[in-house]
Amino acid sequence: MGPASMIVLIISAVVFSAGAILLSRVLVQATPNPVKGEPYECGVPTIGKSWTQFNVGYYLFALIFLIFDVELIFLFPWAVVARQLEWLALVEILIFLFILFLGLLYAHRKGALRWV
């Protein structure tokens, strides 16, 4: 497992990717249509400009959801071995949850959880 294996990996990745692209261009017939180039959002036709500004609250809400969703993943390994752990691990996970709660409280006070 030296540099030769890395070179083989890179070459095979390039060949596989290029092969898939070439194969799709050969097998699939392109049917150009002006409707295919239009912006599409949830089945609703776009009226006016497509480049409009969105409220930053949507992004904050999504980022907070992702943060707490990822942090929840860290609880699963702990829950699997919870019976085998000692009291110190319980205290550590309670501190972890308290810090998460403080983050949620901060986001709530700043208004990041208010849906606009």
Beta strands, then each sheet from edge to edge (+ up, - down):
strand 1: 40-41
strand 2: 44-45
sheet 1: 1+ 2-
end
